[in-house]
């Protein structure tokens, strides 16, 4: 089943499917680029890894699989004298202290890199699809990405930054970002003051963007919308999305009404 949205489906983010979607989108982009890059280039995926204290991001629950399960033997009644076990009643007025366990959550953020292999192995282009942790100022995810982003902007490497998240804070820029739900940015090597930014929407298909290579090779055109549509259908996101939930962060009344109407429209309608 197709997504009811011609552009990016905002309910993927709202329904907690972003991590799964991000992984598949990175795969699709890498496959598409690997098929069309000239023979002197190779396309590779990389990964940032870090641990975050759950409480530091305001989370109150952490899913885990216990290594040991504790069960109560069947067939014994409370107060039974068999086995010589005495039952101790709690003393009136004694209350336990409530402490929070120290829990760290593992974060893995995948990205794509294009290397030229001739005359030597050199990073040419880095492609980032932003994650929610990259857009939370003060967190480890934000700090790690900002350091990488600065080194790319100041270095001899092209940076392609794809932001398909409505939530969080956008990346620091000298000029204001366009007033659109999503943004696609291409910064060519050593030109941080002339970044090209395309608007992304849920009301219309996402634009195709150029992926720069090393000179004198021409850009490669990356068409994101067909990849997103393929992921949505192949992994049956329609079965996991509740189009009745409230979108977060909140939209304008006009956009919210449009999304409600669109999510109730049969595919192709």
PLY file of the C-alpha trace (Angstrom):
ply
format ascii 1.0
element vertex 269
property float x
property float y
property float z
element edge 268
property int vertex1
property int vertex2
end_header
0.00 0.00 0.00
1.26 3.47 -0.89
1.62 6.30 1.59
-1.27 8.78 1.46
1.30 11.60 1.31
2.94 12.61 -1.98
6.04 13.80 -0.09
7.57 12.75 3.22
5.03 11.02 5.47
5.11 12.94 8.82
3.49 10.01 10.63
6.67 7.94 10.26
8.28 10.29 12.76
5.15 10.71 14.90
4.56 6.95 15.26
8.09 6.07 16.39
9.20 4.43 13.13
12.08 6.79 12.40
14.93 4.49 13.49
13.72 1.71 11.20
13.04 4.14 8.34
16.47 5.78 8.71
18.25 2.45 8.38
16.37 1.53 5.20
16.82 4.98 3.66
20.59 4.86 4.18
20.64 1.45 2.50
18.58 2.65 -0.46
20.70 5.78 -0.99
23.93 3.78 -0.81
22.65 1.21 -3.32
21.49 3.87 -5.75
24.76 5.79 -5.61
26.89 2.65 -5.87
25.11 1.77 -9.12
25.85 5.09 -10.85
29.18 6.38 -9.51
32.13 6.14 -11.94
34.50 3.21 -11.52
37.14 5.25 -9.71
34.80 5.82 -6.74
33.56 3.54 -3.98
30.49 4.07 -1.78
30.76 3.05 1.86
28.56 3.31 4.94
29.97 4.35 8.31
28.60 4.46 11.84
28.87 6.68 14.91
28.44 4.87 18.20
27.91 6.32 21.67
26.10 5.68 24.95
23.61 8.07 26.53
22.26 8.07 30.08
18.55 7.50 29.63
17.55 10.11 32.21
19.61 12.78 30.44
17.15 12.79 27.56
14.08 12.77 29.75
13.21 9.16 29.11
11.40 7.24 31.80
11.42 3.77 30.28
14.10 1.59 28.70
13.22 -1.68 26.96
15.50 -4.60 27.74
15.55 -8.38 27.73
16.41 -9.83 31.17
19.24 -12.36 31.34
17.63 -14.18 34.26
13.95 -14.77 34.93
12.68 -15.14 38.47
9.72 -17.41 39.03
7.83 -18.63 42.07
7.75 -22.42 42.48
4.29 -23.84 42.12
2.59 -26.09 44.58
3.60 -24.26 47.78
1.23 -22.22 49.84
2.16 -19.18 51.85
2.82 -20.04 55.48
3.80 -23.64 54.72
6.36 -24.94 57.21
7.92 -27.27 54.67
11.43 -26.28 53.69
12.06 -24.40 56.94
11.50 -20.95 55.38
10.08 -18.30 57.70
7.97 -15.47 56.31
8.94 -12.09 57.74
6.25 -9.46 57.94
7.35 -5.87 57.17
7.72 -3.66 60.22
5.11 -0.92 60.35
6.55 2.42 59.29
9.53 0.98 57.34
9.52 2.24 53.75
12.02 1.51 50.98
14.06 4.23 49.33
13.28 4.78 45.64
16.45 5.05 43.56
16.90 5.34 39.81
19.10 2.73 38.15
21.99 3.93 36.00
20.94 2.93 32.48
22.80 3.80 29.32
21.20 3.61 25.90
23.22 2.67 22.86
23.01 4.99 19.86
24.21 4.07 16.38
24.00 6.61 13.59
24.75 5.46 10.06
25.95 7.69 7.24
27.28 7.36 3.68
30.69 8.29 2.30
31.97 8.42 -1.26
35.70 7.90 -1.78
37.79 8.33 -4.87
40.40 5.59 -5.24
42.63 7.09 -7.93
45.30 8.44 -7.57
44.80 7.64 -3.87
42.01 6.83 -1.42
40.36 10.12 -0.41
37.00 11.06 1.10
35.10 13.16 -1.44
31.50 13.40 -0.20
29.75 12.69 3.09
25.96 12.16 3.12
24.08 12.51 6.40
20.42 11.74 7.07
19.85 13.48 10.40
18.56 11.53 13.40
16.55 12.96 16.33
19.64 12.82 18.56
21.51 15.09 16.10
18.85 17.78 16.64
18.88 17.89 20.47
21.32 20.65 21.55
23.58 19.74 24.45
23.32 15.98 23.94
26.15 13.68 22.91
24.48 13.10 19.55
24.36 16.84 18.87
27.95 17.45 20.00
29.44 14.58 18.02
27.67 15.59 14.84
28.54 19.28 15.24
32.23 18.41 15.45
32.02 16.29 12.33
29.91 18.89 10.52
32.40 21.68 11.24
35.34 19.61 10.04
33.53 18.79 6.79
32.40 22.38 6.16
35.95 23.64 6.63
37.65 20.77 4.84
38.00 19.66 1.25
34.91 17.42 1.40
31.39 17.84 0.00
28.59 17.61 2.58
25.03 16.52 1.81
22.69 16.96 4.79
19.18 15.52 4.58
16.76 16.58 7.33
13.44 14.73 7.13
12.48 15.38 10.76
10.04 18.10 11.85
11.10 17.80 15.48
14.26 19.09 17.11
16.45 22.10 16.40
17.87 22.73 12.96
21.59 22.96 12.34
23.38 26.27 13.04
23.56 28.55 9.98
24.37 32.25 9.47
21.14 32.69 7.51
17.64 31.50 8.46
16.46 28.17 7.14
13.49 28.19 4.73
10.06 27.86 6.31
9.45 24.27 5.25
8.91 21.05 7.21
12.08 19.45 5.80
15.34 20.63 4.22
17.95 19.16 1.88
21.35 20.87 1.89
24.36 20.48 -0.40
27.64 22.17 0.54
30.44 21.88 -1.97
33.99 21.48 -0.76
35.48 24.71 0.65
32.29 26.70 0.00
30.56 26.85 3.41
29.16 30.32 2.68
27.27 29.19 -0.41
25.27 26.15 0.70
22.38 25.19 -1.57
19.20 24.32 0.33
16.02 22.79 -1.10
12.68 22.78 0.67
11.02 19.47 1.51
7.30 18.99 2.11
4.68 16.37 2.82
2.25 18.01 0.37
4.45 17.44 -2.69
7.27 15.06 -3.71
10.73 15.78 -2.37
13.07 17.36 -4.94
15.98 15.52 -6.51
19.34 16.87 -5.35
22.87 16.79 -6.80
25.55 14.66 -5.16
28.92 16.31 -5.88
31.96 14.24 -6.78
35.58 15.25 -7.31
36.40 17.53 -10.22
36.06 17.19 -13.16
33.36 14.53 -12.71
29.76 15.79 -12.96
27.27 15.56 -10.11
25.06 12.53 -9.58
21.34 13.20 -9.23
19.74 11.61 -6.17
15.96 11.15 -6.33
14.78 10.66 -2.76
11.02 10.38 -3.25
11.04 7.06 -5.16
13.29 5.60 -2.45
10.94 6.72 0.31
7.92 5.35 -1.55
9.67 2.01 -2.04
10.56 1.73 1.66
6.99 2.55 2.71
5.50 -0.17 0.50
8.17 -2.86 0.86
8.18 -2.75 4.65
4.40 -2.26 4.94
4.48 0.84 7.08
0.74 1.27 6.61
0.25 -1.63 9.02
2.24 0.12 11.76
1.05 3.71 11.40
-1.93 5.06 13.28
-3.12 8.00 11.21
-5.46 9.04 14.03
-2.64 10.10 16.38
-1.83 13.76 16.92
1.23 14.86 14.99
4.21 16.05 17.02
5.52 18.67 16.96
2.15 20.42 16.37
1.37 21.84 12.94
-0.54 24.92 11.91
-4.30 24.47 11.83
-4.24 24.54 8.03
-1.50 21.93 7.68
-3.07 19.76 10.37
-6.42 19.79 8.57
-4.72 18.94 5.27
-2.89 15.99 6.86
-6.06 14.64 8.45
-7.90 14.87 5.15
-5.02 13.30 3.24
-4.55 10.44 5.68
-8.21 9.50 5.18
-7.89 9.53 1.38
-7.52 6.09 -0.26
-4.10 5.55 -1.91
-4.06 7.10 -5.37
-7.03 9.30 -4.47
0 1
1 2
2 3
3 4
4 5
5 6
6 7
7 8
8 9
9 10
10 11
11 12
12 13
13 14
14 15
15 16
16 17
17 18
18 19
19 20
20 21
21 22
22 23
23 24
24 25
25 26
26 27
27 28
28 29
29 30
30 31
31 32
32 33
33 34
34 35
35 36
36 37
37 38
38 39
39 40
40 41
41 42
42 43
43 44
44 45
45 46
46 47
47 48
48 49
49 50
50 51
51 52
52 53
53 54
54 55
55 56
56 57
57 58
58 59
59 60
60 61
61 62
62 63
63 64
64 65
65 66
66 67
67 68
68 69
69 70
70 71
71 72
72 73
73 74
74 75
75 76
76 77
77 78
78 79
79 80
80 81
81 82
82 83
83 84
84 85
85 86
86 87
87 88
88 89
89 90
90 91
91 92
92 93
93 94
94 95
95 96
96 97
97 98
98 99
99 100
100 101
101 102
102 103
103 104
104 105
105 106
106 107
107 108
108 109
109 110
110 111
111 112
112 113
113 114
114 115
115 116
116 117
117 118
118 119
119 120
120 121
121 122
122 123
123 124
124 125
125 126
126 127
127 128
128 129
129 130
130 131
131 132
132 133
133 134
134 135
135 136
136 137
137 138
138 139
139 140
140 141
141 142
142 143
143 144
144 145
145 146
146 147
147 148
148 149
149 150
150 151
151 152
152 153
153 154
154 155
155 156
156 157
157 158
158 159
159 160
160 161
161 162
162 163
163 164
164 165
165 166
166 167
167 168
168 169
169 170
170 171
171 172
172 173
173 174
174 175
175 176
176 177
177 178
178 179
179 180
180 181
181 182
182 183
183 184
184 185
185 186
186 187
187 188
188 189
189 190
190 191
191 192
192 193
193 194
194 195
195 196
196 197
197 198
198 199
199 200
200 201
201 202
202 203
203 204
204 205
205 206
206 207
207 208
208 209
209 210
210 211
211 212
212 213
213 214
214 215
215 216
216 217
217 218
218 219
219 220
220 221
221 222
222 223
223 224
224 225
225 226
226 227
227 228
228 229
229 230
230 231
231 232
232 233
233 234
234 235
235 236
236 237
237 238
238 239
239 240
240 241
241 242
242 243
243 244
244 245
245 246
246 247
247 248
248 249
249 250
250 251
251 252
252 253
253 254
254 255
255 256
256 257
257 258
258 259
259 260
260 261
261 262
262 263
263 264
264 265
265 266
266 267
267 268
